[in-house]
Every structure is written in C-alpha cells, then in structure tokens.
Amino acid sequence: MIGLNTQNKIYIYIYTMIISHINKTHSRRDMIELIKLFKLPIEDAEDLNKKELSAELIDVLNKIDNIIPDDHFYCINNLQDLKEHLIKPNQKKILSIKDKAEIMKTAKLIIAFCKGGYVIDISYFDSIDDVYTEARRVSQFGDMPTVRRMCSLLNKNPYSTEMIYPVISKKVQKELEVKALTSKKVHTSLHVKHGKILVQFD
C-alpha cells in the first residue's frame, strides 16, 4: 500500500494472524465459556470433546472478522486479543498444585511476618531482604487472594518504603472492581434511624 509505514504493516500482519493451535492450558470448560461469552457460531459445543472443540474454535476464529467486545470478564476487545489469549498459556492454569501450595505457604509466612510487627527475629526469614525477594516473586500470582493480602499488609511496613503490588489478570481485576462497587452500593443503601423508644412497665 502507498504511504503505509513499517509500524502499520506490522499491525496489519498481527491483526490478520492465522491461529493454528490453542494452548493446552485452556481447558474444555474454558473454551466453552469463551464460545458462549463471544457468541461464536459453534453448534452443540458442549457435546464436543476438548480436541474437537479446539479444532472447531480454531476454524471459526480464522473465518470471522470480528467479535463482540468484552469489557466485563476477560477485557478482550477484538478478535486479535482473543486469538492471543488462546495461544498464550492460561494464567490460571500455569501453576501445578505443588507450585500453588508453595506460593500459598510463602505468602502466609510473609503475612505472619507482618502480623508479628514486621520483626525479623520472630519470623521465618533470616533478613528483610529475604522477605522482599520472596514477596516480589510470589506477587506475580496476584489472582490468588492470599497473595493480594500479603502485598496489602507488607505495604504497611513502617520500616520500609518499598511497595510490592500484586500482578492481577484483567478478568480478576474486573471481578474485584465489580465486587467493590456492589459492596459500596450495599453500604450506601443502609440508613440508621434515630429516635426515642418508649418503655412501659405494668
């Protein structure tokens, strides 16, 4: 095309990318959820096994031109985002049960350190550097509530200026925002009425 710069060429190439596989970390249930959410034209999706479902999904994604944007669950706004989501590992499925247990254990140890007044001598750790090294590592799994709580408590440490923020997926971030908004509405709808109570004695 005349006047098309390199950046635009790269953009067009990515947007028209052909998806050839779906990362195995996306389960059959995950794919069905996406098919329903984006109203993809796959009939009887729930009757297909994972292999068949994956093949059908790939075929459909390579034929359609666009999808209905999702601003609530996955925050996937276009067809390219959906393809990339399926090609990349499912963030919730990367961890094995053993790895998840180890991250939970570490986060709880750091929480115990915080509850103990941020005192190293009565904690599991040998130094404050060890605490923050481990906190930075497990903060990458912020979809886990325990990790988010760990970060929140650690950031209140009066003896350190370092802030550790949890890495949260778009889906979980949106869920937390909706939960916070719902909670706020519930609290603002509560009214306390003051008045006098008359007590009579027979």
Disulfide bonds with the S-S distance in Angstrom:
none
